[in-house]
Amino acid sequence: MKIKLLFLGMLLWSVSMFGQNEINLKFIKENVDVFIFEGRPIIHQYLETANPAISTANYLPPLNATFTIVKKFPKAGNMPDGYIIEFKEWRTTGRSFLGIGGNPLKENIIKALAYNYNDITSRGLTTDNTINKISFNIETGEKKAAATYLATIITKDKTEVPSKQIIAETKYFFIAEEDLLANAKKYNPKPSIDFTFGAIAYLIKVRPSVGNDISSKWTTDLAGGITYGPRFRIKENWGVSVLGGLTLSKINMDSISTRGFVKNKIVEKIALTPTLNLLFSYKNFSFGGALGMDWINDDTAEAASWVYNKKLFWTVGIGFNLFTSGDNQTKTNTSNQNN
């Protein structure tokens, strides 16, 4: 019963932690770490001039916009302590900008471009003709548009006169520290699910009672083998895995486990042990519990008398990931995100 409660507690912990990736201000890598807005705080444009200043005009970032933190900005005037950020990507779904009418895609594109390019309106980007050209080139399956990508489309459009071609001029924005923590999280471009292959060793087994004459007991039969299955990412280096496993186990048969057939000695056998594992991992190391059963061939009278053959048991193990399917994709996604 205690083992079952332990498994339930581990499962509830994983559910409560899944998807949380809070910002830790002590470990921010400026211009490297990527963050994502899950709320819509008020931000202000930051003017990088000889005397840096923060505009009083209010901006609302789109939901799901990703950004990097350029630097910390100390309290100045009426502005509290905060950070200077630079946007990277916007999604073009209607949900990205709440409370707008008309053509959400058109409005989103204009706003997205406006976050990274100056003087958008005067360069002809509000005309339906130009917006249609942009819309036609968007990968609608992904439902997103990067400002730099859209800017390239328009700049290379030979039907646009030079005075209406947009000029790349990075914009920066100020966000209060309190608003940053409340509305954004660290963005992890790794896939939320990947598959792992690894090695595992089981430390103990808890065998349930058999009938009315053999009570449950703890054993330290040695077991080691392999695991394979999906891992669900909780944080950048943390995950929870549900893995199938196959191990070779050394089991001991005695008088109790054979109902008196084996007397005054211990008989050792090798068992094939399939398992179902719930493991928590940090980087390549994992720890958790499993449900399994030992299977031995009934090739001797002693083996045939072993009461735990093919009976389920609980176990605790430690493992090491040898291969993770998301590793190569992670490098690609991270490279693309930083471009």
Secondary structure, 3 states (H helix, E strand, C coil): CHHHHHHHHHHHHHHHHCCCCCCCHHHCCCCCCEEEECCCCCEEEEECCCCCEECCCCECCCCCCEEEEEEEECCECCECCEEEEEEEEEECCHHHCCCCCCCHHHHHHHHHHHHHECCCHHHCCCCHHHHHHHHHHCCCCCCEECHHHHHHHHHCCCCCCHHHCCCECCCEEEEEHHHHHHHEEECCCCCCEEEEEEEEEEEEEEECCECCCECCEEECCCEEEEEEEEEEECCCCEEEEEEEEEEEEEEEECCCCCCCCCCCCCEEEEEEEEEEEEEEEECCEEEEEEEEECECCCCCHHHHCCCCCCCEEEEEEEEEEEEECHHHHHHHHHHHHHC
